[in-house]
């Protein structure tokens, strides 16, 4: 199976199950999952986003609590939350899309861009609130995180649905 054909849903066990079927080796491989409609994708995207947000906000607040420079804390938390979101969205929200390494490259480019926007927006909000970037108090930290997250999430859904995981 080529990289372009592989998905998290398929693997060597699936291929073995197809060839071991009663129909013999001529049996067709399992059908790809149906593409979800916009509403179903959006519901799953939001639910997975909530899980990734817990990771992102939790790490951000923990790093701020230990005195990490706010832009560095936001960068680290964004990477961990984003990785969680990508893995879960690839598996559950956009599973019907084809592709492998090309999709991942698109993801890296998209999230590289939203990484910069996320850190910049969070830093701008802290600045506008007059909060320090080292020893950031919890309330400005949470507010800056939410504003930055809203911007990044909006960009990510539109680009994932229309470019990266389109069928």
C-alpha positions in Angstrom: 0.0 0.0 0.0 1.5 3.3 -1.0 1.7 6.3 1.3 -1.0 8.0 -0.7 -3.4 5.2 -0.1 -2.7 4.6 3.6 -4.8 6.1 6.3 -4.9 5.6 10.0 -7.8 3.3 9.4 -6.0 0.8 7.2 -3.0 -1.3 7.8 -1.4 -4.7 7.2 -4.1 -6.5 9.2 -6.8 -5.1 7.0 -5.0 -6.3 3.8 -4.6 -9.7 5.4 -8.2 -9.9 6.3 -9.2 -9.1 2.7 -7.0 -11.8 1.2 -8.2 -14.3 3.8 -11.8 -13.7 3.0 -14.0 -16.6 1.7 -14.2 -14.9 -1.6 -10.4 -15.4 -2.0 -7.7 -13.0 -3.1 -9.9 -11.4 -5.8 -12.1 -9.7 -3.2 -12.1 -5.9 -3.3 -10.6 -4.0 -0.5 -12.9 -2.5 2.1 -14.6 0.7 0.9 -13.3 4.0 2.1 -15.5 5.7 4.7 -18.1 8.1 3.4 -17.4 11.7 3.6 -19.3 13.4 6.3 -21.5 16.4 5.6 -20.6 19.9 6.7 -22.7 19.7 9.9 -21.3 16.3 11.0 -17.7 17.6 10.2 -18.3 20.8 12.2 -19.7 18.9 15.2 -16.7 16.5 15.3 -14.3 19.4 14.6 -15.7 21.3 17.6 -15.6 18.3 19.9 -12.1 17.4 18.9 -11.2 21.1 19.2 -12.4 21.0 22.8 -10.1 18.1 23.6 -7.2 19.8 21.9 -8.1 23.1 23.7 -7.8 21.4 27.1 -4.3 20.2 26.1 -3.3 23.7 24.8 -4.8 25.8 27.6 -3.6 23.4 30.3 0.0 23.4 29.1 -0.1 27.2 28.5 -1.4 27.9 32.1 1.1 25.4 33.6 4.0 27.0 31.8 2.9 30.5 32.7 2.5 29.3 36.3 6.2 28.3 36.3 7.3 31.7 34.9 7.9 30.7 31.3 8.0 33.7 28.9 4.5 34.0 27.5 5.3 33.7 23.8 7.4 30.6 24.4 4.6 29.1 26.6 2.0 29.8 23.9 4.3 28.3 21.2 4.8 25.1 23.2 1.1 24.7 24.1 0.0 25.5 20.5 2.2 22.7 19.1 0.9 20.1 21.6 -2.7 21.1 21.2 -2.3 21.2 17.4 -0.8 17.8 17.2 -3.7 16.4 19.2 -6.2 18.1 16.9 -4.5 16.9 13.7 -4.3 13.3 14.8 -7.9 13.2 16.0 -9.3 15.2 13.0 -7.5 13.1 10.5 -8.9 10.0 12.1 -12.5 11.0 12.9 -13.5 14.2 11.1 -11.8 14.0 7.7 -11.2 10.3 7.5 -12.7 9.9 4.0 -10.1 12.1 2.4 -7.4 10.5 0.3 -3.7 11.2 0.7 -0.9 10.7 3.1 2.4 12.7 3.1 0.8 15.4 0.9 -1.9 16.0 3.5 0.7 16.2 6.2 2.7 18.7 4.3 -0.4 20.9 3.9 -1.1 20.5 7.6 2.5 21.6 8.4 2.2 24.7 6.2 -1.3 25.6 7.5 -0.3 25.2 11.2 3.0 27.0 10.7 1.0 30.0 9.5 -1.6 29.7 12.3 1.2 29.2 14.8 2.5 32.6 14.0 -0.9 34.2 14.1 -1.8 32.4 17.4 1.4 33.5 19.2 1.1 37.1 17.8 -2.6 37.5 18.7 -2.0 36.1 22.2 1.0 38.5 22.7 -1.0 41.4 21.3 -3.9 40.7 23.7 -1.5 40.6 26.7 0.1 43.8 25.6 -3.3 45.5 25.2 -4.3 44.3 28.6 -1.0 45.7 30.1 -0.1 42.2 31.3 3.6 41.2 31.6 4.9 38.5 29.3 6.8 36.9 32.2 4.8 36.1 35.3 1.6 36.6 33.4 -1.4 36.5 35.8 -4.1 33.8 35.1 -6.9 36.0 33.9 -4.9 37.8 31.1 -3.4 34.5 30.2 -6.7 32.9 29.7 -8.2 35.8 27.9 -5.2 36.0 25.5 -5.4 32.3 24.9 -9.1 32.4 24.0 -8.8 35.3 21.6 -5.8 33.7 19.9 -7.5 30.3 19.8 -10.7 31.7 18.2 -8.6 33.2 15.4 -6.6 30.1 14.7 -9.6 27.7 14.9 -11.5 29.7 12.4 -8.6 29.7 9.9 -7.9 26.0 10.5 -11.4 24.7 9.9 -11.9 26.6 6.7 -8.5 25.6 5.2 -8.7 21.9 6.4 -12.2 21.4 4.9 -11.6 23.3 1.7 -7.9 22.5 0.9 -6.2 19.8 3.0 -8.9 17.2 3.5 -11.2 17.9 0.5 -12.2 14.9 -1.5 
